[in-house]
Amino acid sequence: MHDHSDRIAESWAELVDTARRTVADGLVVGTSGNVSCRIKDLILVTPTGVPYDRLGPGDLTAVDLEGRQIIGSLRPTSELPMHLAVYRDTSATAVVHTHAPYATAVSTLVTELPPVHYMAGALGGPVRVARYALYGTDELAGNTREALRDRTACLLQNHGTIAYGDSLGQALDRTAQLEWMCRVWLAASSLPGHTPSLLSPAQLDEARATLDGYGQRD
């Protein structure tokens, strides 16, 4: 039991650090966006309306997979339905949701981010845009679930981004990669008289296969 409590405390500290990183990296403003991580059937999640720099060990907030609060007195993020939908449908152990500016801009223009870079392969393929629905609703959670099919990140129309991973670091990195690709596409497509070249499905599949084995081996 003591080891489990230590793990929860360590995970909460990492979650708070990740949430603060989203602010420092310009992916959110104020208390927008939210972060969560999973420990077995327990979901640790940022509370609603609390600036990340004010969060401490005593603010730990956790729910079960049905959204019932298990730990803490602060109300969980309003986007809890979206986070829970990801955990129910995928193998995710961490989720990061942001209002990243370039990604949000792209979400107002297209239904899928044009594949301008091979890193789209690292997210499972061309990044879809989930249809707009009011924040915090089951409808938005359902639209997100659809857009994330066979993907690890998507855009949320007129809203922002969501990405998941095997760790908070991976979920944040995928969020940053998505924001960067959106910035590249906006820059490339803004030059009058020029159209960005796009990668083919075969080229993305090739990149995805290579990226699966990228990095250091254990």
Secondary structure, DSSP 8 states (H G I E B T S, - for coil): -HHHHHHHHHHHHHHHHHHHHHHHTTS--TT-SEEEEEETTEEEE-BTT--GGG--GGG--EEETT--EEE-SS-B-TTHHHHHHHHHHS--SEEEEE--HHHHHHHTT-SB----SGGGGGGTSS-BEE----TTSHHHHHHHHHHTTT-SEEEETTTEEEEEESSHHHHHHHHHHHHHHHHHHHHHHTSTT-------HHHHHHHHHHHTT-S---
